[in-house]
């Protein structure tokens, strides 16, 4: 089964790409939905090379770059899609040693920073814009909330990094490669 | 979607491509990392994280001043 999938991955990707594009073209925009359907349509929109129904405009407006969801309203930013690609990258090759997986985990943590920090900042912009011009940052609820989100994110990722380091040291000390 | 948005999306794709290439290169690790080296990488990541968050907050404060 795995050998067959490996041998035919190109055909499978092509068929899935066409099916996803047709699905996206036949359905309404993901921002018009809620819950799981919204997320599924968001992913379909991101992977589709055809825009979803009802979002056409000028000739240029019909251009659709793959991996970039159309529309700016909603809960997600395009960069969130990269989160889906990270596990695929992590699994793209098997390690020859156990501690290699910890090293790859650290790479994934660093990659998350490059995606998550700009994504949090982007999502904060509208909250900051809601405050009157010249408001002190500490008196703008949107800014204060964003600072808390950044702080929570940093604390979480710092802990994950240190735990990976501790696990690496523990395994090294008992002779695991 | 106008030209500006199209260019922004193209830049986003290029940025994402560059990031994935970088990650793929870094993931070409086959062995574990020495604990001291691992700790150094963790600390570097923490410093980079703090720096990028600080820069993001500065941009938000500047945006608030101009909002």
gemmi code that builds the backbone of each chain (N, CA, C; Angstrom):
import gemmi

chains = {
    "A": [
        ("UNK", (0.832, -1.215, 0.000), (0.000, 0.000, 0.000), (0.869, 1.269, 0.000)),
        ("UNK", (1.858, 1.297, 0.946), (2.747, 2.463, 1.022), (3.587, 2.575, -0.256)),
        ("UNK", (4.026, 1.396, -0.766), (4.821, 1.413, -1.998), (3.990, 1.958, -3.158)),
        ("UNK", (2.722, 1.578, -3.201), (1.838, 2.048, -4.280), (1.635, 3.567, -4.148)),
        ("UNK", (1.405, 4.028, -2.924), (1.213, 5.475, -2.708), (2.468, 6.247, -3.113)),
        ("UNK", (3.635, 5.694, -2.744), (4.896, 6.356, -3.085), (5.091, 6.412, -4.599)),
        ("UNK", (4.718, 5.329, -5.272), (4.924, 5.263, -6.720), (3.955, 6.170, -7.475)),
        ("UNK", (2.782, 6.415, -6.885), (1.753, 7.170, -7.610), (1.403, 8.507, -6.967)),
        ("UNK", (2.333, 9.053, -6.148), (1.989, 10.272, -5.406), (1.691, 11.445, -6.332)),
        ("UNK", (2.350, 11.478, -7.489), (2.133, 12.582, -8.425), (0.715, 12.563, -8.968)),
        ("UNK", (0.268, 11.388, -9.371), (-1.098, 11.242, -9.899), (-2.120, 11.551, -8.808)),
        ("UNK", (-1.846, 11.048, -7.600), (-2.768, 11.276, -6.479), (-2.878, 12.778, -6.197)),
        ("UNK", (-1.723, 13.464, -6.173), (-1.728, 14.908, -5.910), (-2.499, 15.659, -6.986)),
        ("UNK", (-2.312, 15.232, -8.233), (-3.012, 15.892, -9.351), (-4.521, 15.709, -9.229)),
        ("UNK", (-4.942, 14.472, -8.966), (-6.383, 14.191, -8.853), (-6.973, 14.958, -7.669)),
        ("UNK", (-6.269, 14.941, -6.533), (-6.763, 15.672, -5.351), (-6.838, 17.175, -5.630)),
        ("UNK", (-5.816, 17.690, -6.339), (-5.797, 19.119, -6.676), (-6.988, 19.507, -7.520)),
        ("UNK", (-7.294, 18.688, -8.518), (-8.441, 18.971, -9.396), (-9.743, 18.876, -8.602)),
        ("UNK", (-9.887, 17.823, -7.799), (-11.117, 17.636, -7.016), (-11.326, 18.784, -6.024)),
        ("UNK", (-10.248, 19.179, -5.341), (-10.349, 20.264, -4.360), (-10.716, 21.575, -5.056)),
        ("UNK", (-10.108, 21.807, -6.223), (-10.414, 23.037, -6.969), (-11.869, 23.053, -7.410)),
        ("UNK", (-12.361, 21.907, -7.894), (-13.769, 21.828, -8.325), (-14.698, 22.031, -7.129)),
        ("UNK", (-14.326, 21.432, -5.983), (-15.133, 21.593, -4.771), (-15.173, 23.066, -4.369)),
        ("UNK", (-14.022, 23.711, -4.428), (-13.947, 25.122, -4.037), (-14.768, 25.991, -4.989)),
        ("UNK", (-14.680, 25.677, -6.284), (-15.406, 26.467, -7.278), (-16.921, 26.293, -7.122)),
        ("UNK", (-17.326, 25.125, -6.617), (-18.760, 24.821, -6.532), (-19.384, 25.266, -5.211)),
        ("UNK", (-18.573, 25.635, -4.238), (-19.112, 26.000, -2.922), (-18.951, 27.498, -2.659)),
        ("UNK", (-19.712, 28.007, -1.724), (-19.619, 29.424, -1.371), (-18.369, 29.658, -0.516)),
        ("UNK", (-18.041, 30.930, -0.343), (-16.783, 31.278, 0.315), (-16.742, 30.798, 1.770)),
        ("UNK", (-15.544, 30.391, 2.232), (-15.418, 29.830, 3.585), (-15.837, 30.808, 4.680)),
        ("UNK", (-15.676, 32.118, 4.422), (-16.016, 33.094, 5.461), (-17.520, 33.172, 5.704)),
        ("UNK", (-18.312, 32.579, 4.791), (-19.767, 32.590, 4.957), (-20.243, 31.412, 5.796)),
        ("UNK", (-19.324, 30.599, 6.257), (-19.701, 29.419, 7.036), (-19.138, 29.512, 8.453)),
        ("UNK", (-19.515, 28.549, 9.280), (-19.008, 28.525, 10.657), (-18.510, 27.122, 11.012)),
        ("UNK", (-17.765, 27.050, 12.082), (-17.345, 25.766, 12.635), (-16.441, 24.962, 11.722)),
        ("UNK", (-16.640, 23.641, 11.775), (-15.776, 22.725, 11.025), (-15.852, 22.962, 9.523)),
        ("UNK", (-17.068, 23.268, 9.048), (-17.246, 23.507, 7.604), (-16.370, 24.675, 7.163)),
        ("UNK", (-16.319, 25.716, 8.009), (-15.500, 26.891, 7.692), (-14.031, 26.492, 7.529)),
        ("UNK", (-13.538, 25.685, 8.462), (-12.137, 25.273, 8.403), (-11.867, 24.384, 7.196)),
        ("UNK", (-12.790, 23.461, 6.917), (-12.591, 22.558, 5.777), (-12.593, 23.349, 4.466)),
        ("UNK", (-13.545, 24.306, 4.362), (-13.600, 25.122, 3.143), (-12.396, 26.050, 3.052)),
        ("UNK", (-11.898, 26.481, 4.213), (-10.707, 27.338, 4.232), (-9.509, 26.575, 3.649)),
        ("UNK", (-9.362, 25.316, 4.103), (-8.246, 24.509, 3.602), (-8.419, 24.229, 2.108)),
        ("UNK", (-9.684, 23.913, 1.718), (-9.947, 23.668, 0.292), (-9.632, 24.916, -0.520)),
        ("UNK", (-10.001, 26.080, 0.004), (-9.747, 27.348, -0.694), (-8.247, 27.589, -0.831)),
        ("UNK", (-7.525, 27.287, 0.229), (-6.072, 27.515, 0.206), (-5.389, 26.611, -0.819)),
        ("UNK", (-5.883, 25.385, -0.937), (-5.244, 24.421, -1.834), (-5.767, 24.524, -3.266)),
        ("UNK", (-6.845, 25.274, -3.448), (-7.473, 25.348, -4.772), (-6.778, 26.355, -5.672)),
        ("UNK", (-6.817, 26.092, -6.986), (-6.286, 27.078, -7.921), (-7.427, 27.874, -8.558)),
        ("UNK", (-8.666, 27.575, -8.155), (-9.835, 28.308, -8.661), (-10.518, 28.977, -7.469)),
        ("UNK", (-10.980, 30.202, -7.666), (-11.641, 30.901, -6.561), (-12.990, 30.261, -6.255)),
        ("UNK", (-13.453, 30.453, -5.025), (-14.752, 29.890, -4.647), (-15.888, 30.699, -5.248)),
        ("UNK", (-17.073, 30.102, -5.259), (-18.252, 30.696, -5.894), (-18.612, 32.022, -5.220)),
        ("UNK", (-18.968, 32.983, -6.026), (-19.474, 34.238, -5.480), (-18.407, 35.237, -5.113)),
        ("UNK", (-17.147, 34.945, -5.376), (-16.108, 35.907, -5.016), (-15.413, 36.483, -6.247)),
        ("UNK", (-16.013, 36.287, -7.438), (-15.354, 36.763, -8.648), (-15.469, 38.280, -8.757)),
        ("UNK", (-14.527, 38.880, -9.436), (-14.557, 40.325, -9.642), (-14.047, 40.640, -11.024)),
        ("UNK", (-13.000, 41.451, -11.102), (-12.403, 41.760, -12.394), (-11.598, 40.552, -12.870)),
        ("UNK", (-11.029, 40.676, -14.077), (-10.210, 39.578, -14.599), (-9.060, 39.299, -13.633)),
        ("UNK", (-8.424, 40.371, -13.157), (-7.330, 40.213, -12.202), (-7.845, 39.631, -10.887)),
        ("UNK", (-9.074, 40.041, -10.537), (-9.668, 39.560, -9.294), (-9.920, 38.070, -9.293)),
        ("UNK", (-9.939, 37.482, -10.493), (-10.168, 36.046, -10.558), (-8.883, 35.240, -10.429)),
        ("UNK", (-7.753, 35.960, -10.386), (-6.483, 35.253, -10.226), (-6.462, 34.571, -8.863)),
        ("UNK", (-5.926, 33.399, -8.787), (-5.905, 32.653, -7.523), (-4.567, 31.955, -7.391)),
        ("UNK", (-3.806, 32.393, -6.399), (-2.538, 31.720, -6.149), (-2.783, 30.549, -5.217)),
        ("UNK", (-2.219, 29.392, -5.515), (-2.416, 28.273, -4.603), (-1.801, 28.554, -3.239)),
        ("UNK", (-2.308, 27.952, -2.226), (-1.851, 28.066, -0.837), (-2.149, 29.424, -0.196)),
        ("UNK", (-2.880, 30.276, -0.887), (-3.274, 31.551, -0.282), (-4.797, 31.636, -0.306)),
        ("UNK", (-5.444, 31.527, 0.844), (-6.903, 31.591, 0.872), (-7.411, 32.955, 0.407)),
        ("UNK", (-8.520, 32.981, -0.266), (-9.092, 34.249, -0.711), (-9.923, 34.869, 0.405)),
        ("UNK", (-10.050, 36.180, 0.369), (-10.888, 36.862, 1.354), (-10.106, 37.204, 2.606)),
        ("UNK", (-10.424, 38.345, 3.207), (-9.670, 38.766, 4.388), (-10.485, 38.643, 5.669)),
        ("UNK", (-11.774, 38.416, 5.554), (-12.586, 38.307, 6.767), (-12.517, 36.896, 7.327)),
        ("UNK", (-12.588, 36.780, 8.602), (-12.602, 35.448, 9.182), (-11.625, 35.297, 10.325)),
        ("UNK", (-11.442, 34.076, 10.733), (-10.697, 33.814, 11.945), (-9.236, 33.530, 11.685)),
        ("UNK", (-8.879, 33.378, 10.435), (-7.538, 32.877, 10.160), (-6.772, 33.768, 9.190)),
        ("UNK", (-5.487, 33.705, 9.275), (-4.589, 34.383, 8.348), (-3.944, 33.298, 7.494)),
        ("UNK", (-3.575, 33.667, 6.294), (-2.999, 32.682, 5.375), (-1.806, 31.945, 5.946)),
        ("UNK", (-1.058, 32.622, 6.811), (0.153, 31.990, 7.321), (-0.151, 30.787, 8.211)),
        ("UNK", (-1.380, 30.713, 8.708), (-1.717, 29.562, 9.533), (-1.607, 28.267, 8.738)),
        ("UNK", (-1.743, 28.389, 7.422), (-1.679, 27.181, 6.599), (-0.331, 26.499, 6.741)),
        ("UNK", (0.694, 27.310, 6.962), (2.036, 26.737, 7.088), (2.111, 25.759, 8.259)),
        ("UNK", (1.248, 25.967, 9.266), (1.219, 25.029, 10.398), (0.936, 23.620, 9.903)),
        ("UNK", (0.101, 23.522, 8.866), (-0.258, 22.200, 8.347), (0.930, 21.541, 7.651)),
        ("UNK", (1.851, 22.367, 7.143), (2.969, 21.819, 6.393), (4.113, 21.371, 7.296)),
        ("UNK", (4.160, 21.919, 8.506), (5.274, 21.578, 9.399), (5.302, 20.090, 9.775)),
        ("UNK", (4.142, 19.506, 10.184), (4.194, 18.074, 10.499), (4.627, 17.249, 9.295)),
        ("UNK", (4.193, 17.671, 8.104), (4.586, 16.937, 6.901), (6.103, 16.988, 6.715)),
        ("UNK", (6.675, 18.157, 6.998), (8.132, 18.283, 6.878), (8.842, 17.418, 7.920)),
        ("UNK", (8.272, 17.440, 9.135), (8.889, 16.665, 10.211), (8.884, 15.175, 9.892)),
        ("UNK", (7.815, 14.748, 9.216), (7.679, 13.326, 8.916), (8.301, 12.971, 7.567)),
        ("UNK", (8.883, 13.976, 6.900), (9.366, 13.732, 5.544), (10.566, 12.784, 5.514)),
        ("UNK", (11.226, 12.644, 6.604), (12.338, 11.699, 6.638), (12.488, 11.129, 8.029)),
        ("UNK", (12.821, 9.876, 8.114), (12.962, 9.261, 9.435), (14.364, 9.483, 9.968)),
        ("UNK", (14.472, 9.621, 11.256), (15.761, 9.809, 11.888), (16.446, 8.456, 12.086)),
        ("UNK", (17.769, 8.498, 12.077), (18.494, 7.263, 12.337), (18.750, 7.087, 13.832)),
        ("UNK", (18.562, 8.179, 14.607), (18.755, 8.083, 16.057), (17.560, 8.708, 16.774)),
        ("UNK", (17.374, 8.306, 18.034), (16.223, 8.804, 18.795), (16.342, 10.309, 19.063)),
        ("UNK", (17.549, 10.771, 19.426), (17.718, 12.191, 19.784), (17.616, 13.107, 18.576)),
        ("UNK", (17.717, 12.537, 17.394), (17.538, 13.320, 16.163), (16.125, 13.923, 16.130)),
        ("UNK", (15.141, 13.158, 16.645), (13.756, 13.674, 16.649), (13.638, 14.895, 17.554)),
        ("UNK", (14.397, 14.904, 18.663), (14.383, 16.082, 19.545), (14.993, 17.280, 18.840)),
        ("UNK", (16.078, 17.033, 18.091), (16.723, 18.115, 17.342), (15.761, 18.672, 16.295)),
        ("UNK", (15.026, 17.790, 15.633), (14.050, 18.243, 14.639), (12.894, 18.993, 15.303)),
        ("UNK", (12.555, 18.550, 16.514), (11.506, 19.251, 17.261), (11.896, 20.698, 17.531)),
        ("UNK", (13.188, 20.903, 17.846), (13.664, 22.267, 18.101), (13.601, 23.112, 16.828)),
        ("UNK", (13.916, 22.498, 15.699), (13.802, 23.208, 14.414), (12.344, 23.624, 14.182)),
        ("UNK", (11.429, 22.706, 14.496), (10.003, 23.015, 14.314), (9.565, 24.167, 15.219)),
        ("UNK", (10.087, 24.186, 16.456), (9.762, 25.278, 17.385), (10.234, 26.617, 16.818)),
        ("UNK", (11.456, 26.623, 16.279), (11.999, 27.860, 15.700), (11.180, 28.290, 14.484)),
        ("UNK", (10.744, 27.305, 13.696), (9.932, 27.638, 12.515), (8.580, 28.201, 12.939)),
        ("UNK", (8.028, 27.661, 14.029), (6.738, 28.149, 14.538), (6.829, 29.632, 14.889)),
        ("UNK", (7.972, 30.038, 15.463), (8.144, 31.451, 15.821), (7.988, 32.342, 14.601)),
        ("UNK", (8.601, 31.899, 13.486), (8.583, 32.726, 12.282), (7.184, 32.825, 11.681)),
        ("UNK", (6.334, 31.873, 12.027), (4.964, 31.900, 11.507), (4.025, 32.551, 12.511)),
        ("UNK", (4.156, 32.145, 13.780), (3.173, 32.555, 14.784), (3.292, 34.031, 15.171)),
        ("UNK", (4.519, 34.530, 15.334), (4.674, 35.931, 15.778), (4.043, 36.909, 14.768)),
        ("UNK", (4.373, 36.788, 13.462), (3.697, 37.686, 12.509), (2.179, 37.465, 12.455)),
        ("UNK", (1.751, 36.204, 12.640), (0.306, 35.925, 12.588), (-0.413, 36.584, 13.769)),
        ("UNK", (0.183, 36.519, 14.966), (-0.426, 37.169, 16.142), (-0.442, 38.679, 15.928)),
        ("UNK", (0.663, 39.211, 15.414), (0.733, 40.659, 15.172), (-0.358, 41.093, 14.190)),
        ("UNK", (-0.504, 40.310, 13.122), (-1.515, 40.631, 12.097), (-2.916, 40.642, 12.714)),
        ("UNK", (-3.179, 39.633, 13.547), (-4.512, 39.539, 14.147), (-4.743, 40.647, 15.175)),
        ("UNK", (-3.649, 41.268, 15.669), (-3.769, 42.330, 16.678), (-4.023, 43.704, 16.043)),
        ("UNK", (-3.692, 43.833, 14.766), (-3.752, 45.155, 14.143), (-5.139, 45.785, 14.228)),
        ("UNK", (-6.172, 44.989, 13.951), (-7.525, 45.559, 13.976), (-7.931, 45.939, 15.406)),
        ("UNK", (-7.460, 45.143, 16.393), (-7.781, 45.446, 17.799), (-7.132, 46.765, 18.214)),
        ("UNK", (-5.912, 46.995, 17.745), (-5.205, 48.234, 18.066), (-5.856, 49.414, 17.335)),
        ("UNK", (-6.285, 49.174, 16.103), (-6.924, 50.241, 15.313), (-8.234, 50.719, 15.959)),
        ("UNK", (-8.827, 49.842, 16.776), (-10.112, 50.198, 17.396), (-9.948, 51.257, 18.491)),
        ("UNK", (-8.715, 51.442, 18.987), (-8.481, 52.447, 20.027), (-8.273, 53.823, 19.388)),
        ("UNK", (-8.711, 54.904, 20.072), (-8.538, 56.247, 19.517), (-7.059, 56.600, 19.352)),
        ("UNK", (-6.793, 57.483, 18.380), (-5.416, 57.895, 18.089), (-4.753, 58.484, 19.336)),
        ("UNK", (-3.528, 58.093, 19.577), (-2.769, 58.671, 20.669), (-3.037, 58.053, 22.028)),
        ("UNK", (-3.889, 57.022, 22.081), (-4.152, 56.350, 23.363), (-2.859, 55.716, 23.886)),
        ("UNK", (-2.635, 55.820, 25.181), (-1.461, 55.153, 25.762), (-1.631, 53.643, 25.586)),
        ("UNK", (-0.573, 52.929, 25.202), (-0.708, 51.496, 24.948), (-1.379, 50.729, 26.094)),
        ("UNK", (-0.988, 51.082, 27.341), (-1.559, 50.339, 28.479), (-3.043, 50.630, 28.710)),
        ("UNK", (-3.562, 51.688, 28.033), (-4.993, 52.008, 28.174), (-5.806, 51.518, 26.979)),
        ("UNK", (-5.137, 50.867, 26.037), (-5.839, 50.311, 24.872), (-6.060, 48.816, 25.137)),
        ("UNK", (-7.325, 48.391, 25.353), (-7.574, 46.980, 25.685), (-7.043, 46.024, 24.619)),
        ("UNK", (-7.146, 46.430, 23.359), (-6.663, 45.568, 22.269), (-5.165, 45.336, 22.376)),
        ("UNK", (-4.417, 46.398, 22.678), (-2.960, 46.286, 22.794), (-2.597, 45.432, 24.019)),
        ("UNK", (-3.270, 45.697, 25.124), (-2.979, 44.948, 26.361), (-3.235, 43.456, 26.138)),
        ("UNK", (-4.343, 43.146, 25.448), (-4.680, 41.759, 25.168), (-3.597, 41.112, 24.288)),
        ("UNK", (-3.135, 41.872, 23.294), (-2.107, 41.339, 22.399), (-0.799, 41.104, 23.142)),
        ("UNK", (-0.446, 42.044, 24.017), (0.789, 41.871, 24.789), (0.695, 40.603, 25.638)),
        ("UNK", (-0.496, 40.335, 26.197), (-0.688, 39.115, 26.998), (-0.550, 37.872, 26.120)),
        ("UNK", (-1.101, 37.950, 24.891), (-1.024, 36.793, 23.991), (0.432, 36.510, 23.616)),
        ("UNK", (1.181, 37.574, 23.347), (2.598, 37.399, 23.019), (3.344, 36.798, 24.209)),
        ("UNK", (3.016, 37.301, 25.387), (3.681, 36.823, 26.590), (3.396, 35.332, 26.814)),
        ("UNK", (2.137, 34.954, 26.629), (1.748, 33.548, 26.811), (2.427, 32.671, 25.763)),
        ("UNK", (2.469, 33.168, 24.534), (3.115, 32.394, 23.464), (4.593, 32.180, 23.788)),
        ("UNK", (5.269, 33.272, 24.202), (6.704, 33.187, 24.490), (6.973, 32.199, 25.632)),
        ("UNK", (6.171, 32.321, 26.689), (6.372, 31.431, 27.838), (6.190, 29.968, 27.421)),
        ("UNK", (5.164, 29.699, 26.607), (4.893, 28.317, 26.177), (6.044, 27.771, 25.346)),
        ("UNK", (6.501, 28.570, 24.382), (7.543, 28.075, 23.486), (8.885, 27.949, 24.218)),
        ("UNK", (9.137, 28.856, 25.158), (10.366, 28.755, 25.954), (10.377, 27.431, 26.732)),
        ("UNK", (9.231, 27.100, 27.317), (9.136, 25.857, 28.094), (9.342, 24.647, 27.183)),
        ("UNK", (8.710, 24.669, 26.014), (8.858, 23.528, 25.085), (10.330, 23.349, 24.703)),
        ("UNK", (11.001, 24.469, 24.384), (12.416, 24.400, 24.014), (13.263, 23.825, 25.136)),
        ("UNK", (13.022, 24.302, 26.357), (13.821, 23.822, 27.498), (13.553, 22.347, 27.791)),
        ("UNK", (12.276, 21.944, 27.643), (11.943, 20.531, 27.872), (12.607, 19.633, 26.835)),
        ("UNK", (12.649, 20.111, 25.595), (13.345, 19.338, 24.555), (14.819, 19.202, 24.918)),
        ("UNK", (15.398, 20.315, 25.414), (16.801, 20.296, 25.824), (17.035, 19.336, 26.977)),
        ("UNK", (16.109, 19.355, 27.950), (16.241, 18.465, 29.113), (16.137, 17.001, 28.692)),
        ("UNK", (15.196, 16.729, 27.790), (15.033, 15.346, 27.308), (16.272, 14.907, 26.550)),
        ("UNK", (16.837, 15.822, 25.742), (18.047, 15.508, 24.979), (19.208, 15.175, 25.922)),
        ("UNK", (19.333, 15.976, 26.994), (20.430, 15.754, 27.950), (20.240, 14.427, 28.686)),
        ("UNK", (18.973, 14.167, 29.104), (18.711, 12.927, 29.838), (19.030, 11.709, 28.987)),
        ("UNK", (18.617, 11.738, 27.731), (18.884, 10.599, 26.848), (20.398, 10.479, 26.567)),
        ("UNK", (21.038, 11.624, 26.413), (22.503, 11.619, 26.174), (23.213, 10.992, 27.369)),
        ("UNK", (22.783, 11.356, 28.580), (23.442, 10.885, 29.792), (23.301, 9.376, 29.983)),
        ("UNK", (22.225, 8.800, 29.468), (22.079, 7.332, 29.594), (22.593, 6.601, 28.351)),
        ("UNK", (23.202, 7.354, 27.456), (23.882, 6.720, 26.320), (23.055, 6.522, 25.072)),
        ("UNK", (21.867, 7.150, 25.058), (21.023, 7.023, 23.842), (21.529, 7.994, 22.782)),
        ("UNK", (21.680, 7.521, 21.557), (22.169, 8.387, 20.485), (21.024, 9.149, 19.828)),
    ],
    "B": [
        ("UNK", (-9.589, 41.768, -6.187), (-8.186, 41.780, -5.760), (-7.371, 42.641, -6.715)),
        ("UNK", (-6.705, 43.660, -6.191), (-5.910, 44.543, -7.041), (-4.460, 44.088, -7.137)),
        ("UNK", (-3.674, 44.909, -7.851), (-2.264, 44.570, -8.045), (-1.532, 44.466, -6.713)),
        ("UNK", (-1.833, 45.427, -5.800), (-1.118, 45.455, -4.525), (-1.321, 44.155, -3.752)),
        ("UNK", (-2.602, 43.720, -3.721), (-2.916, 42.488, -2.989), (-2.252, 41.288, -3.651)),
        ("UNK", (-2.230, 41.311, -4.990), (-1.598, 40.211, -5.725), (-0.106, 40.148, -5.403)),
        ("UNK", (0.532, 41.327, -5.377), (1.968, 41.380, -5.065), (2.204, 40.917, -3.632)),
        ("UNK", (1.306, 41.354, -2.716), (1.448, 40.941, -1.309), (1.347, 39.423, -1.175)),
        ("UNK", (0.408, 38.831, -1.930), (0.237, 37.382, -1.849), (1.430, 36.659, -2.454)),
        ("UNK", (1.969, 37.224, -3.542), (3.156, 36.619, -4.151), (4.321, 36.674, -3.166)),
        ("UNK", (4.449, 37.810, -2.452), (5.527, 37.947, -1.467), (5.328, 36.949, -0.333)),
        ("UNK", (4.050, 36.779, 0.080), (3.741, 35.820, 1.143), (4.181, 34.416, 0.728)),
        ("UNK", (3.898, 34.064, -0.529), (4.280, 32.740, -1.020), (5.803, 32.579, -1.025)),
        ("UNK", (6.499, 33.644, -1.463), (7.962, 33.591, -1.491), (8.524, 33.440, -0.080)),
        ("UNK", (7.945, 34.218, 0.853), (8.388, 34.122, 2.258), (8.178, 32.718, 2.804)),
        ("UNK", (6.990, 32.170, 2.514), (6.658, 30.825, 2.993), (7.612, 29.804, 2.375)),
        ("UNK", (7.866, 29.962, 1.061), (8.783, 29.053, 0.367), (10.165, 29.101, 0.989)),
        ("UNK", (10.639, 30.338, 1.276), (11.973, 30.496, 1.869), (12.018, 29.839, 3.248)),
        ("UNK", (10.937, 30.034, 4.018), (10.887, 29.451, 5.361), (10.913, 27.926, 5.287)),
        ("UNK", (10.111, 27.367, 4.372), (10.044, 25.911, 4.264), (11.373, 25.325, 3.784)),
        ("UNK", (12.039, 26.055, 2.884), (13.356, 25.603, 2.421), (14.345, 25.581, 3.591)),
        ("UNK", (14.259, 26.650, 4.405), (15.153, 26.755, 5.552), (14.883, 25.617, 6.541)),
        ("UNK", (13.582, 25.376, 6.787), (13.217, 24.310, 7.722), (13.656, 22.959, 7.170)),
        ("UNK", (13.417, 22.750, 5.869), (13.794, 21.466, 5.259), (15.306, 21.247, 5.378)),
        ("UNK", (16.053, 22.338, 5.194), (17.519, 22.232, 5.302), (17.919, 21.874, 6.734)),
        ("UNK", (17.290, 22.586, 7.692), (17.624, 22.325, 9.101), (17.195, 20.931, 9.546)),
        ("UNK", (16.145, 20.424, 8.898), (15.645, 19.108, 9.304), (16.503, 17.963, 8.755)),
        ("UNK", (17.467, 18.322, 7.930), (18.327, 17.281, 7.379), (19.334, 16.827, 8.437)),
        ("UNK", (18.843, 16.701, 9.662), (19.686, 16.262, 10.787), (19.488, 14.756, 10.908)),
        ("UNK", (20.532, 14.050, 11.051), (20.396, 12.594, 11.155), (20.738, 12.090, 12.551)),
        ("UNK", (21.510, 12.913, 13.283), (21.937, 12.480, 14.620), (21.448, 13.473, 15.670)),
        ("UNK", (21.533, 13.067, 16.920), (21.187, 13.978, 18.003), (22.241, 15.069, 18.145)),
        ("UNK", (21.868, 16.121, 18.890), (22.802, 17.229, 19.100), (23.389, 17.118, 20.500)),
        ("UNK", (24.651, 17.470, 20.628), (25.317, 17.481, 21.924), (24.534, 18.388, 22.893)),
        ("UNK", (24.341, 17.969, 24.181), (23.518, 18.762, 25.106), (23.919, 20.230, 25.221)),
        ("UNK", (25.219, 20.522, 25.250), (25.659, 21.921, 25.372), (25.242, 22.715, 24.128)),
        ("UNK", (25.407, 22.099, 22.976), (25.025, 22.740, 21.714), (23.501, 22.928, 21.660)),
        ("UNK", (22.783, 21.928, 22.165), (21.315, 21.997, 22.185), (20.856, 23.170, 23.051)),
        ("UNK", (21.484, 23.273, 24.252), (21.128, 24.375, 25.161), (21.410, 25.736, 24.524)),
        ("UNK", (22.530, 25.805, 23.799), (22.869, 27.074, 23.134), (21.802, 27.420, 22.083)),
        ("UNK", (21.353, 26.389, 21.343), (20.329, 26.631, 20.323), (19.008, 27.060, 20.962)),
        ("UNK", (18.677, 26.431, 22.115), (17.441, 26.802, 22.820), (17.509, 28.263, 23.267)),
        ("UNK", (18.667, 28.645, 23.828), (18.838, 30.040, 24.298), (18.776, 31.022, 23.132)),
        ("UNK", (19.440, 30.652, 22.019), (19.391, 31.517, 20.828), (17.951, 31.700, 20.360)),
        ("UNK", (17.195, 30.591, 20.387), (15.789, 30.655, 19.944), (14.998, 31.571, 20.870)),
        ("UNK", (15.280, 31.495, 22.188), (14.566, 32.353, 23.151), (14.887, 33.831, 22.905)),
        ("UNK", (16.173, 34.115, 22.609), (16.569, 35.514, 22.350), (15.902, 36.016, 21.061)),
        ("UNK", (15.929, 35.180, 20.021), (15.295, 35.569, 18.751), (13.802, 35.810, 18.943)),
        ("UNK", (13.174, 34.929, 19.727), (11.727, 35.028, 19.974), (11.407, 36.337, 20.700)),
        ("UNK", (12.189, 36.607, 21.744), (11.960, 37.843, 22.507), (12.142, 39.066, 21.614)),
        ("UNK", (13.155, 39.008, 20.750), (13.420, 40.135, 19.855), (12.299, 40.354, 18.862)),
        ("UNK", (11.829, 39.267, 18.249), (10.776, 39.431, 17.228), (9.461, 39.877, 17.878)),
        ("UNK", (9.192, 39.406, 19.099), (7.977, 39.837, 19.806), (8.085, 41.318, 20.178)),
        ("UNK", (9.266, 41.711, 20.637), (9.481, 43.109, 21.001), (9.286, 44.020, 19.785)),
        ("UNK", (9.838, 43.597, 18.650), (9.674, 44.389, 17.421), (8.198, 44.475, 17.025)),
        ("UNK", (7.482, 43.351, 17.154), (6.055, 43.340, 16.798), (5.271, 44.293, 17.702)),
        ("UNK", (5.582, 44.281, 19.007), (4.887, 45.181, 19.941), (5.221, 46.647, 19.653)),
        ("UNK", (6.471, 46.884, 19.258), (6.857, 48.266, 18.892), (6.061, 48.751, 17.687)),
        ("UNK", (5.894, 47.868, 16.698), (5.122, 48.241, 15.503), (3.663, 48.515, 15.877)),
        ("UNK", (3.127, 47.705, 16.802), (1.743, 47.911, 17.231), (1.603, 49.239, 17.985)),
        ("UNK", (2.613, 49.562, 18.800), (2.564, 50.841, 19.527), (2.637, 52.017, 18.554)),
        ("UNK", (3.486, 51.867, 17.531), (3.590, 52.933, 16.522), (2.265, 53.072, 15.773)),
        ("UNK", (1.631, 51.944, 15.503), (0.334, 51.948, 14.814), (-0.714, 52.636, 15.679)),
        ("UNK", (-0.643, 52.374, 16.986), (-1.593, 52.980, 17.916), (-1.407, 54.499, 17.971)),
        ("UNK", (-0.168, 54.925, 17.926), (0.105, 56.375, 17.965), (-0.421, 57.063, 16.723)),
        ("UNK", (-0.422, 56.317, 15.590), (-0.855, 56.911, 14.317), (-2.300, 56.588, 13.988)),
        ("UNK", (-2.947, 55.728, 14.756), (-4.276, 55.200, 14.401), (-5.306, 56.307, 14.176)),
    ],
}
model = gemmi.Model(1)
for chain_id, residues in chains.items():
    chain = gemmi.Chain(chain_id)
    for i, (resn, *xyz) in enumerate(residues, 1):
        res = gemmi.Residue()
        res.name, res.seqid = resn, gemmi.SeqId(i, " ")
        for name, pos in zip(("N", "CA", "C"), xyz):
            atom = gemmi.Atom()
            atom.name, atom.element = name, gemmi.Element(name[0])
            atom.pos, atom.b_iso = gemmi.Position(*pos), 0.0
            res.add_atom(atom)
        chain.add_residue(res)
    model.add_chain(chain)
structure = gemmi.Structure()
structure.add_model(model)
structure.setup_entities()
